[in-house]
């Protein structure tokens, strides 16, 4: 038998919700220790559900997100360099217009 996260994820969520409800009932009956136990169990099942949900697909998504971040960083660097070159070219063109021309004017 193989472990199937698709089956166990809803189980973990339901157990987490049941324990949260149990904590509420325990607090209603003035049993703080009992309520604390249910809260701890709810957190544990919630974290387990989160882990099951992430799974191998989550790792793949994280890797793709990291690759996109690297590519965006590269694009920003290239855009910055292009803007610097454009500014330089504009300065050269502006200087060319301002320089007095030697020779006869028509």
trRosetta pair geometry for C-beta under 8 A, 3 or more apart (Angstrom, degrees):
i j d omega theta_ij theta_ji phi_ij phi_ji
3 8 7.2 -15 -174 -14 84 142
4 7 4.4 59 93 11 109 109
4 8 6.6 148 87 -7 59 91
5 8 5.7 -67 -134 50 37 101
5 9 5.6 51 165 -41 74 100
5 52 4.4 174 -152 -166 103 92
5 53 7.7 -178 167 -68 122 27
5 55 5.3 -175 70 -84 173 131
6 9 6.3 -36 -139 14 22 114
7 10 7.4 -70 -176 35 31 96
7 11 6.9 22 143 -13 65 117
8 11 5.1 -59 -150 41 46 118
8 12 6.0 48 154 -24 76 103
8 52 5.7 -137 96 -128 100 153
9 12 5.9 -56 -149 34 28 109
9 13 6.5 27 154 -17 64 106
9 49 5.7 93 -154 -147 65 78
9 52 4.5 -166 -87 116 82 129
9 53 5.7 100 -132 -70 127 74
10 13 5.5 -53 -146 37 37 113
10 14 6.1 37 156 -19 69 105
11 14 5.9 -55 -147 38 29 109
11 15 6.3 27 155 -16 64 108
12 15 5.8 -55 -145 39 30 111
12 16 6.3 34 154 -23 63 106
12 45 5.0 -179 -168 -174 74 83
12 46 7.6 155 153 -84 98 20
12 48 4.8 -137 -142 98 138 104
12 49 3.7 -179 110 -72 121 86
12 52 6.1 148 17 14 151 142
13 16 5.7 -56 -151 34 30 114
13 17 6.5 27 153 -16 65 106
13 45 7.6 172 -79 146 15 105
13 46 7.8 65 -114 -109 53 59
13 49 4.9 102 -64 -125 70 152
14 17 5.8 -55 -148 38 32 109
14 18 6.2 34 154 -20 66 107
15 18 5.6 -51 -142 37 32 113
15 19 6.3 29 158 -17 64 107
15 41 7.6 -96 155 154 98 101
15 45 4.3 -141 99 -140 105 155
16 19 6.0 -59 -150 38 28 108
16 20 6.6 30 151 -20 63 104
16 42 4.9 89 -160 -156 66 66
16 43 7.9 113 -136 -48 101 12
16 45 3.8 -158 -68 98 80 112
16 46 4.3 106 -132 -62 144 75
16 49 6.2 -74 -19 -9 140 136
17 20 5.6 -52 -150 33 34 112
17 21 6.5 33 152 -16 65 103
17 42 7.7 103 -59 -134 14 104
18 21 5.7 -55 -152 38 32 110
18 22 6.3 36 149 -21 65 107
19 22 5.2 -48 -143 37 37 117
19 23 6.5 45 153 -25 64 97
19 38 4.6 180 -174 -169 79 78
19 39 7.4 171 146 -75 104 17
19 41 4.3 -142 -137 96 151 105
19 42 3.7 -162 97 -67 114 82
19 45 6.4 140 14 20 138 135
20 23 5.6 -47 -152 28 33 114
20 24 6.9 35 149 -18 61 101
20 38 7.2 158 -84 148 18 105
20 39 7.6 64 -108 -107 59 57
20 42 4.6 98 -58 -124 74 150
21 24 5.6 -52 -156 33 37 114
21 25 6.6 34 150 -15 68 103
22 25 5.7 -53 -147 38 35 109
22 26 6.1 35 154 -20 67 107
22 35 7.9 180 125 -120 70 55
22 38 4.1 -155 98 -130 104 142
23 26 5.7 -54 -144 38 30 111
23 27 6.3 31 155 -18 64 105
23 35 4.6 84 -156 -159 71 76
23 36 7.8 99 -130 -54 105 16
23 38 3.7 -164 -66 96 78 122
23 39 4.8 83 -109 -58 146 76
23 42 6.5 -64 -20 -15 130 138
24 27 5.9 -56 -149 36 29 109
24 28 6.3 33 151 -23 63 107
24 35 7.8 106 -44 -130 14 108
25 28 5.4 -54 -149 34 34 117
25 29 6.6 17 156 -6 66 107
26 29 6.1 -64 -150 45 31 100
26 31 4.6 -86 -173 75 84 105
26 32 7.7 136 137 -93 103 15
26 34 4.1 -148 -150 105 132 104
26 35 3.8 -174 96 -70 117 74
26 37 8.0 -168 -128 48 176 90
26 38 5.8 165 7 3 140 137
27 30 7.5 36 -176 -80 36 27
27 31 7.3 -108 -77 55 25 62
27 32 7.0 51 -109 -96 71 58
27 35 4.5 67 -56 -99 79 152
29 34 7.9 -19 74 67 112 141
31 34 3.8 5 135 30 119 122
31 35 6.1 141 94 -22 72 87
32 35 5.5 -55 -143 39 34 113
32 36 6.2 39 156 -25 67 103
33 36 5.7 -50 -148 31 31 113
33 37 6.7 35 151 -21 61 102
34 37 5.8 -51 -155 30 33 114
34 38 6.8 30 149 -15 63 104
35 38 5.7 -56 -153 37 36 110
35 39 6.4 38 150 -22 68 104
36 39 5.6 -51 -148 34 34 113
36 40 6.4 35 153 -19 65 103
37 40 5.8 -53 -150 35 31 111
37 41 6.4 28 152 -15 64 107
38 41 5.6 -55 -146 40 33 111
38 42 6.2 37 153 -23 66 105
39 42 5.6 -51 -146 34 31 113
39 43 6.4 31 154 -17 64 104
40 43 5.8 -54 -150 37 31 111
40 44 6.3 31 152 -20 64 107
41 44 5.6 -53 -145 36 33 113
41 45 6.3 27 158 -13 67 106
42 45 6.1 -57 -145 41 28 105
42 46 6.1 31 154 -22 63 111
43 46 5.5 -57 -144 38 29 114
43 47 6.3 28 158 -17 65 105
44 47 6.0 -55 -148 36 28 108
44 48 6.4 29 152 -19 62 108
45 48 5.5 -53 -146 37 34 115
45 49 6.3 38 153 -22 66 103
46 49 5.7 -51 -148 33 31 111
46 50 6.5 33 151 -19 63 103
47 50 5.5 -50 -148 34 34 114
47 51 6.4 36 151 -20 65 104
48 51 5.6 -53 -150 36 33 113
48 52 6.3 32 152 -18 66 105
49 52 5.6 -54 -147 38 32 111
49 53 6.2 34 154 -23 65 106
50 53 5.7 -54 -147 34 30 112
50 54 6.5 33 154 -24 64 104
51 54 5.9 -53 -150 30 30 112
51 55 8.0 95 152 -55 52 56
52 55 6.4 15 180 -55 38 98
53 58 7.2 82 117 -53 63 131
54 57 7.7 -165 166 67 37 74
54 58 3.4 -48 -171 9 69 167
54 59 7.4 79 155 -36 94 69
55 58 5.6 117 55 7 50 100
55 59 7.6 -99 118 0 40 92
56 59 5.6 -52 -152 35 41 113
56 60 6.4 43 151 -20 69 103
57 60 5.6 -54 -152 36 35 112
57 61 6.3 35 151 -20 67 105
58 61 5.6 -53 -147 36 32 111
58 62 6.4 35 153 -21 65 103
59 62 5.6 -51 -148 34 33 113
59 63 6.5 33 152 -19 64 104
60 63 5.7 -54 -151 35 33 111
60 64 6.4 30 152 -17 66 106
61 64 5.7 -54 -146 38 33 110
61 65 6.2 36 153 -21 66 106
62 65 5.6 -53 -146 36 30 113
62 66 6.4 32 154 -20 64 105
63 66 5.8 -52 -149 35 30 112
63 67 6.5 32 152 -19 63 105
64 67 5.6 -53 -149 36 33 112
64 68 6.4 35 152 -19 65 104
65 68 5.6 -53 -150 36 33 112
65 69 6.5 36 151 -21 65 103
66 69 5.6 -51 -149 33 33 114
66 70 6.6 34 152 -19 64 102
67 70 5.7 -52 -151 34 33 111
67 71 6.4 32 151 -17 65 106
68 71 5.6 -55 -146 39 34 111
68 72 6.2 35 155 -20 67 104
69 72 5.8 -51 -144 36 30 110
69 73 6.4 34 154 -21 63 105
70 73 5.7 -54 -151 35 31 114
70 74 6.5 32 151 -19 64 105
71 74 5.6 -52 -149 36 34 113
71 75 6.3 35 152 -19 66 105
72 75 5.5 -52 -146 37 33 113
72 76 6.3 38 152 -23 65 103
73 76 5.7 -51 -150 32 31 113
73 77 6.6 32 152 -19 63 104
74 77 5.7 -54 -152 34 33 112
74 78 6.4 29 153 -15 66 106
75 78 5.7 -55 -146 40 32 110
75 79 6.2 34 154 -20 66 107
76 79 5.7 -55 -146 37 30 112
76 80 6.3 33 154 -22 64 105
77 80 5.7 -53 -150 33 30 113
77 81 6.5 28 152 -16 63 105
78 81 5.7 -54 -149 37 33 111
78 82 6.3 34 152 -20 65 106
79 82 5.6 -54 -146 37 32 113
79 83 6.3 34 154 -20 65 104
80 83 5.8 -53 -149 35 30 111
80 84 6.6 32 152 -19 63 104
81 84 5.6 -52 -151 34 33 113
81 85 6.5 32 152 -17 65 104
82 85 5.7 -54 -149 37 33 111
82 86 6.3 34 152 -19 65 105
83 86 5.6 -52 -145 37 33 113
83 87 6.3 36 154 -20 65 104
84 87 5.7 -52 -148 35 31 112
84 88 6.4 33 152 -20 63 105
85 88 5.6 -53 -149 35 33 114
85 89 6.4 32 153 -18 66 105
86 89 5.7 -54 -146 37 32 110
86 90 6.3 33 154 -19 65 106
87 90 5.7 -55 -147 37 30 112
87 91 6.4 32 153 -20 64 104
88 91 5.8 -55 -151 34 30 111
88 92 6.5 30 152 -17 64 105
89 92 5.7 -53 -149 36 33 112
89 93 6.4 32 153 -17 66 106
90 93 5.7 -54 -146 39 32 110
90 94 6.2 32 155 -20 65 107
91 94 5.7 -55 -145 37 30 111
91 95 6.3 30 155 -20 65 105
92 95 5.8 -54 -147 35 30 110
92 96 6.4 34 153 -23 63 106
93 96 5.6 -52 -150 32 33 116
93 97 6.8 31 154 -18 64 103
94 97 6.0 -54 -153 33 34 110
94 98 6.5 24 153 -14 65 112
95 98 5.8 -64 -147 41 34 108
95 99 6.4 42 156 -35 69 102
96 99 6.1 -44 -144 18 29 113
101 105 7.5 111 84 -87 121 89
